[in-house]
Amino acid sequence: MVVTGGSGFVGRAVVRALTERGTPVTIVDAQEPPESVRGELVTHVAGDLTEPAVREAAVITGTSAIVHLAAITSVLRSVDQPAETYRANVEVTQGLLELARQRGVGRFVLASTNAVVGDIGHGTISEDLPLRPLTPYGATKAACEMLLSGYAGSYGIATTALRFTNIYGPGMGRKDSFIPRLMRAALAGDGVEVYGDGAQSRDFVHVDDVVTGILAACDKQYTGTAIIGSGRSISVLELIDAVRAATGAPLPVTHVPAKNGEMPAVIVDVAKAGRELAYSPSVELTDGLRTVWEDFRAITAGTP
Ligand SMILES: NC(=O)c1ccc[n+]([C@@H]2O[C@H](COP(=O)([O-])OP(=O)(O)OC[C@H]3O[C@@H](n4cnc5c(N)ncnc54)[C@H](O)[C@@H]3O)[C@@H](O)[C@H]2O)c1
């Protein structure tokens, strides 16, 4: 099985789960995989996936599935560098699908995002909504989903696009998203800035649930899209309370002016993933946050 982006946050959790099942994995990633996912079942193809030779070295005949996680993942970077984002996200996905067709790979799982549907206010996001991305990042993922659909329709490859909500869990020590920032503030005894009143809501899904969804997509050979989230939206202030409960840190809040363009809510329906993939999110938020806190404390203690 090939896992692109297997050295990244989600990728290393996927690789660990696959090797625990005894599945040999080829990681293709520009970065070295961390020690925790190396082993005799793991091969690393190092290089940039925008280079055709790197893709060709990874997707060899006999590959059973491609789990495609590598991407430019930053929305802000995609706004600054739309053409580069197109190359890294869309052209790479097309190149991998083409290799899957040529080399008889029967399964392809894409890491997508709910950003493909844009801002729907306080409405509930389901897979039935039209694609209306508002950023190059969301647009490239929507384009990738369309490519998957075309390759499934024409060549019989089972292609699954999993639209993840905000993923959290161990292994996000280098990330700059809200939960790692809260963890760093908790470690330092600092406070946090909250944009606006903090009532904006988000869905946070633990990486273990994401891995379960990805493995189910591989096993069931389901073609289509499915939202993988916790199915429970909480406000930023509720999240901070949950981080206080998980860490014991006071995390005083300073309210700063709201940012233009921030979505008021992300509320998702995970029923389709339940029906098609038997997906059922299982990690409770405070328990999940404790896994992140332990990881941050281990990094600080020098034992990641
Ligand atoms: N983390 C989230 O909350 C979240 C939410 C929705 C969707 N996703 C999607 O899930 C996937 C994985 O996210 P993540 O948080 O693990 O990202 P990450 O940045 O931690 O990992 C991505 C990995 O891909 C590698 N990579 C990227 N571009 C590459 C290229 N051109 N060639 C070789 N390697 C390359 C990077 O080196 C990195 O190891 C991404 O596609 C992302 O868009 C993530």
The ligand as an SDF file (V2000), in Angstrom:
LIG
                    3D

 44 48  0  0  0  0  0  0  0  0999 V2000
   -5.0220   18.1950    9.6090 N   0  0  0  0  0  0  0  0  0  0  0  0
   -6.2820   18.5580    9.3710 C   0  0  0  0  0  0  0  0  0  0  0  0
   -6.9830   19.1000   10.2550 O   0  0  0  0  0  0  0  0  0  0  0  0
   -6.8890   18.2970    8.0160 C   0  0  0  0  0  0  0  0  0  0  0  0
   -8.2380   18.6490    7.7890 C   0  0  0  0  0  0  0  0  0  0  0  0
   -8.7900   18.4090    6.5270 C   0  0  0  0  0  0  0  0  0  0  0  0
   -8.0260   17.8080    5.5310 C   0  0  0  0  0  0  0  0  0  0  0  0
   -6.7250   17.4930    5.7850 N   0  0  0  0  0  0  0  0  0  0  0  0
   -5.9380   16.8850    4.7070 C   0  0  0  0  0  0  0  0  0  0  0  0
   -5.3280   15.7050    5.2140 O   0  0  0  0  0  0  0  0  0  0  0  0
   -4.0500   15.5180    4.6020 C   0  0  0  0  0  0  0  0  0  0  0  0
   -2.9830   15.2950    5.6680 C   0  0  0  0  0  0  0  0  0  0  0  0
   -2.9300   16.4270    6.5120 O   0  0  0  0  0  0  0  0  0  0  0  0
   -1.8000   16.5580    7.6530 P   0  0  0  0  0  0  0  0  0  0  0  0
   -2.3790   17.4490    8.6820 O   0  0  0  0  0  0  0  0  0  0  0  0
   -1.2780   15.2170    8.0170 O   0  0  0  0  0  0  0  0  0  0  0  0
   -0.6780   17.3600    6.8540 O   0  0  0  0  0  0  0  0  0  0  0  0
    0.9030   17.4670    7.1710 P   0  0  0  0  0  0  0  0  0  0  0  0
    1.3410   18.7660    6.5950 O   0  0  0  0  0  0  0  0  0  0  0  0
    1.1860   17.1660    8.6060 O   0  0  0  0  0  0  0  0  0  0  0  0
    1.5190   16.2860    6.3190 O   0  0  0  0  0  0  0  0  0  0  0  0
    1.6270   16.3490    4.9190 C   0  0  0  0  0  0  0  0  0  0  0  0
    2.8420   15.5450    4.5200 C   0  0  0  0  0  0  0  0  0  0  0  0
    2.8870   15.5300    3.0910 O   0  0  0  0  0  0  0  0  0  0  0  0
    4.2040   15.8020    2.6740 C   0  0  0  0  0  0  0  0  0  0  0  0
    4.1200   16.4770    1.3780 N   0  0  0  0  0  0  0  0  0  0  0  0
    3.3420   17.5470    1.0630 C   0  0  0  0  0  0  0  0  0  0  0  0
    3.5220   17.8800   -0.2120 N   0  0  0  0  0  0  0  0  0  0  0  0
    4.4230   17.0120   -0.7290 C   0  0  0  0  0  0  0  0  0  0  0  0
    5.0220   16.8460   -2.0010 C   0  0  0  0  0  0  0  0  0  0  0  0
    4.7280   17.6520   -3.0400 N   0  0  0  0  0  0  0  0  0  0  0  0
    5.9100   15.8390   -2.1680 N   0  0  0  0  0  0  0  0  0  0  0  0
    6.2360   15.0220   -1.1380 C   0  0  0  0  0  0  0  0  0  0  0  0
    5.7030   15.1290    0.0960 N   0  0  0  0  0  0  0  0  0  0  0  0
    4.8230   16.1190    0.2940 C   0  0  0  0  0  0  0  0  0  0  0  0
    4.8100   16.6970    3.7440 C   0  0  0  0  0  0  0  0  0  0  0  0
    6.2250   16.5730    3.7620 O   0  0  0  0  0  0  0  0  0  0  0  0
    4.1550   16.1510    5.0160 C   0  0  0  0  0  0  0  0  0  0  0  0
    4.9500   15.1470    5.6300 O   0  0  0  0  0  0  0  0  0  0  0  0
   -3.8250   16.7440    3.7140 C   0  0  0  0  0  0  0  0  0  0  0  0
   -4.1360   16.3980    2.3840 O   0  0  0  0  0  0  0  0  0  0  0  0
   -4.8070   17.7670    4.2480 C   0  0  0  0  0  0  0  0  0  0  0  0
   -5.2100   18.6650    3.2260 O   0  0  0  0  0  0  0  0  0  0  0  0
   -6.1470   17.7110    6.9980 C   0  0  0  0  0  0  0  0  0  0  0  0
  1  2  1  0
  2  3  2  0
  2  4  1  0
  4  5  1  0
  4 44  2  0
  5  6  2  0
  6  7  1  0
  7  8  2  0
  8  9  1  0
  8 44  1  0
  9 10  1  0
  9 42  1  0
 10 11  1  0
 11 12  1  0
 11 40  1  0
 12 13  1  0
 13 14  1  0
 14 15  2  0
 14 16  1  0
 14 17  1  0
 17 18  1  0
 18 19  2  0
 18 20  1  0
 18 21  1  0
 21 22  1  0
 22 23  1  0
 23 24  1  0
 23 38  1  0
 24 25  1  0
 25 26  1  0
 25 36  1  0
 26 27  1  0
 26 35  1  0
 27 28  2  0
 28 29  1  0
 29 30  1  0
 29 35  2  0
 30 31  1  0
 30 32  2  0
 32 33  1  0
 33 34  2  0
 34 35  1  0
 36 37  1  0
 36 38  1  0
 38 39  1  0
 40 41  1  0
 40 42  1  0
 42 43  1  0
M  CHG  2   8   1  16  -1
M  END
$$$$
